[in-house]
Amino acid sequence: MAMITNANGAYNVTVGNTNGKSASQAAYVKYGYGQVEPNHLSAQRTAQIYAQLPAKGDIDVLENGQFVKYNYADGVVDFAGEGEWMLVYNEVKVYRDRDTDADFAMVKTNYTGKVYNALGAAMPTDSQMVPRVFKTNIGDIMTTNTINEETLEVGDTLVPGAKGILEAAGESPTGMVWQVVKVYTLGDGQPGVKIMRIQ
């Protein structure tokens, strides 16, 4: 990959469909979309991987490393259901030699789903994509940059925000909590953090 990091930390990327610009909803991403490196995700062993519900029609983009609620009651993946937060971790699909993992996100306009199961259930209104999501458990470890903070340090705690992107936990968080255990870089040179689920 042709990439230059200048003295002030800016990234000049000369390849990829995002043209070296951040297309992410997350502040920690320098260019492209959020990424995940699955260091130790228990779902890969327990088979707690789901791809049975379509994304709600008002969701236009789902990035790897984002979290969603698996809302079986309403038959959709959304950000407000009663279900547990699940990790979005879709298979990266890039079709040009110049594209990298950072150039992939599930973007609604790139999908044309009409049915989402073997019984031919119709997709909900304005929905076209069915994301793959992982249940996470305490002790799971992954590396990501899909975080809505500018800077991070070892020991920082994170929780999913309103759009499922990890953000600072604040005092006495409830529900799912992740802790930064290492600050380093992703394979493409962008800043990334290794995080472990602690609650």
C-alpha positions as CSV (number, residue, x, y, z in Angstrom):
1,M,0.0,0.0,0.0
2,A,1.3,3.4,-0.9
3,M,1.0,5.4,2.4
4,I,2.9,8.3,3.8
5,T,2.7,9.5,7.4
6,N,4.0,13.1,7.6
7,A,5.4,14.8,10.6
8,N,2.1,15.9,12.0
9,G,0.6,12.4,11.8
10,A,-1.6,13.0,8.7
11,Y,-2.1,10.0,6.5
12,N,-1.7,10.4,2.7
13,V,-3.1,7.2,1.2
14,T,-2.9,6.8,-2.6
15,V,-5.0,3.7,-3.0
16,G,-8.5,2.5,-2.1
17,N,-12.0,3.5,-2.9
18,T,-12.1,5.9,0.1
19,N,-9.2,7.9,-1.3
20,G,-7.4,8.1,1.9
21,K,-10.2,10.0,3.7
22,S,-12.1,8.9,6.7
23,A,-15.5,7.6,5.7
24,S,-16.1,6.3,9.2
25,Q,-18.6,7.4,11.9
26,A,-15.8,6.8,14.4
27,A,-13.4,9.6,15.4
28,Y,-10.4,7.3,15.9
29,V,-10.4,6.1,12.3
30,K,-7.9,8.1,10.2
31,Y,-9.0,6.9,6.8
32,G,-11.6,4.5,5.4
33,Y,-13.9,2.7,7.7
34,G,-13.5,0.9,11.1
35,Q,-11.7,-2.4,11.2
36,V,-11.5,-5.4,13.5
37,E,-8.7,-7.9,14.1
38,P,-10.2,-10.8,16.1
39,N,-7.4,-11.6,18.6
40,H,-9.6,-13.8,20.8
41,L,-13.3,-13.7,20.1
42,S,-15.1,-16.6,21.8
43,A,-17.9,-16.7,19.2
44,Q,-15.4,-18.3,16.8
45,R,-15.4,-21.3,19.1
46,T,-18.9,-21.2,20.6
47,A,-20.6,-20.6,17.2
48,Q,-22.5,-17.6,18.7
49,I,-22.4,-15.9,15.3
50,Y,-25.7,-14.6,13.8
51,A,-26.7,-13.4,10.4
52,Q,-30.5,-14.0,10.4
53,L,-32.0,-10.5,10.9
54,P,-31.9,-7.6,8.4
55,A,-30.7,-4.2,9.5
56,K,-33.4,-1.7,10.2
57,G,-34.2,0.5,7.3
58,D,-32.8,3.7,8.8
59,I,-29.3,2.2,9.1
60,D,-27.3,3.2,6.1
61,V,-23.8,2.0,7.1
62,L,-22.5,-0.7,9.4
63,E,-18.8,-0.8,10.0
64,N,-16.7,-3.7,11.4
65,G,-16.3,-2.9,15.1
66,Q,-19.6,-1.3,15.5
67,F,-22.2,-2.8,17.8
68,V,-25.9,-3.4,17.2
69,K,-28.9,-4.8,19.2
70,Y,-30.2,-8.2,17.9
71,N,-33.9,-7.2,18.2
72,Y,-35.8,-10.4,17.6
73,A,-39.0,-8.9,18.9
74,D,-39.1,-6.5,16.0
75,G,-37.3,-8.8,13.5
76,V,-34.4,-6.3,12.9
77,V,-30.9,-5.4,13.9
78,D,-31.0,-1.8,15.3
79,F,-29.5,0.4,18.1
80,A,-32.5,0.5,20.4
81,G,-33.9,-3.0,20.9
82,E,-33.9,-4.9,24.2
83,G,-31.4,-7.5,23.0
84,E,-27.7,-7.6,24.0
85,W,-25.1,-5.5,22.1
86,M,-23.6,-7.7,19.3
87,L,-20.3,-7.0,17.5
88,V,-20.6,-6.3,13.7
89,Y,-17.9,-8.3,12.1
90,N,-18.7,-8.9,8.4
91,E,-16.4,-10.7,6.0
92,V,-14.3,-8.0,4.3
93,K,-15.2,-8.0,0.6
94,V,-13.2,-5.7,-1.6
95,Y,-13.2,-6.2,-5.4
96,R,-10.4,-4.0,-6.7
97,D,-6.6,-4.7,-6.2
98,R,-6.2,-1.2,-4.8
99,D,-8.8,-1.6,-2.0
100,T,-7.8,-2.6,1.5
101,D,-9.7,-3.7,4.6
102,A,-10.1,0.0,5.5
103,D,-12.2,0.4,2.3
104,F,-14.9,-2.0,3.4
105,A,-18.1,-1.3,5.3
106,M,-21.6,-2.6,4.8
107,V,-23.2,0.3,2.9
108,K,-26.9,0.0,2.3
109,T,-26.7,1.3,-1.3
110,N,-24.3,-1.5,-2.2
111,Y,-26.9,-4.2,-1.2
112,T,-30.1,-5.4,-2.9
113,G,-31.5,-8.0,-0.5
114,K,-35.2,-8.8,-1.0
115,V,-35.5,-11.8,1.3
116,Y,-33.5,-12.9,4.3
117,N,-34.2,-16.5,5.1
118,A,-34.9,-19.9,3.4
119,L,-38.7,-19.4,3.9
120,G,-38.6,-16.3,1.7
121,A,-39.4,-13.7,4.4
122,A,-39.4,-10.2,2.8
123,M,-37.0,-7.6,4.0
124,P,-38.5,-4.8,6.1
125,T,-39.3,-1.5,4.4
126,D,-36.1,0.3,3.2
127,S,-33.8,-2.5,4.4
128,Q,-31.4,-4.3,2.1
129,M,-28.6,-5.8,4.2
130,V,-28.2,-8.6,6.7
131,P,-25.1,-8.1,8.9
132,R,-23.1,-10.8,10.5
133,V,-22.8,-10.2,14.2
134,F,-20.8,-11.9,17.0
135,K,-21.9,-12.3,20.6
136,T,-19.0,-11.2,22.8
137,N,-18.3,-12.5,26.3
138,I,-16.2,-11.3,29.2
139,G,-12.6,-11.9,28.4
140,D,-12.9,-11.5,24.7
141,I,-10.1,-9.6,23.1
142,M,-9.9,-7.8,19.7
143,T,-8.1,-5.0,18.1
144,T,-10.0,-2.1,16.5
145,N,-10.1,1.5,15.6
146,T,-13.9,1.8,15.5
147,I,-14.0,4.1,18.6
148,N,-15.5,7.5,18.9
149,E,-12.6,9.1,20.8
150,E,-9.6,11.1,19.5
151,T,-7.1,9.7,21.9
152,L,-6.9,6.6,24.0
153,E,-4.7,5.2,26.8
154,V,-4.2,1.8,28.4
155,G,-6.9,1.5,31.1
156,D,-9.5,3.6,29.4
157,T,-13.0,2.0,29.5
158,L,-15.4,2.0,26.6
159,V,-19.1,1.3,26.1
160,P,-21.3,1.3,23.0
161,G,-22.8,4.7,22.2
162,A,-26.2,5.6,20.6
163,K,-25.0,4.4,17.2
164,G,-23.2,1.4,18.6
165,I,-19.7,2.9,18.3
166,L,-17.5,2.5,21.4
167,E,-17.0,5.7,23.4
168,A,-15.7,6.7,26.9
169,A,-17.6,4.8,29.6
170,G,-17.8,7.6,32.2
171,E,-18.5,6.8,35.9
172,S,-20.1,3.5,36.9
173,P,-21.0,2.1,33.5
174,T,-23.7,-0.6,33.2
175,G,-24.0,-3.3,30.6
176,M,-21.1,-4.2,28.3
177,V,-17.7,-2.5,29.1
178,W,-14.4,-2.8,27.2
179,Q,-11.0,-1.8,28.5
180,V,-8.0,-0.6,26.4
181,V,-5.2,-3.0,27.1
182,K,-2.7,-1.9,24.5
183,V,-2.3,1.1,22.2
184,Y,-0.5,0.4,18.9
185,T,-1.2,0.3,15.2
186,L,-3.3,-1.7,12.8
187,G,-1.7,-3.6,9.9
188,D,-2.2,-0.6,7.6
189,G,-0.4,1.8,9.8
190,Q,-3.5,3.5,11.4
191,P,-3.7,3.9,15.2
192,G,-5.5,1.0,16.8
193,V,-6.2,-0.4,20.3
194,K,-6.4,-3.9,21.7
195,I,-9.4,-4.0,23.9
196,M,-10.7,-6.7,26.3
197,R,-14.3,-7.1,27.5
198,I,-14.4,-6.7,31.2
199,Q,-18.1,-6.5,31.9
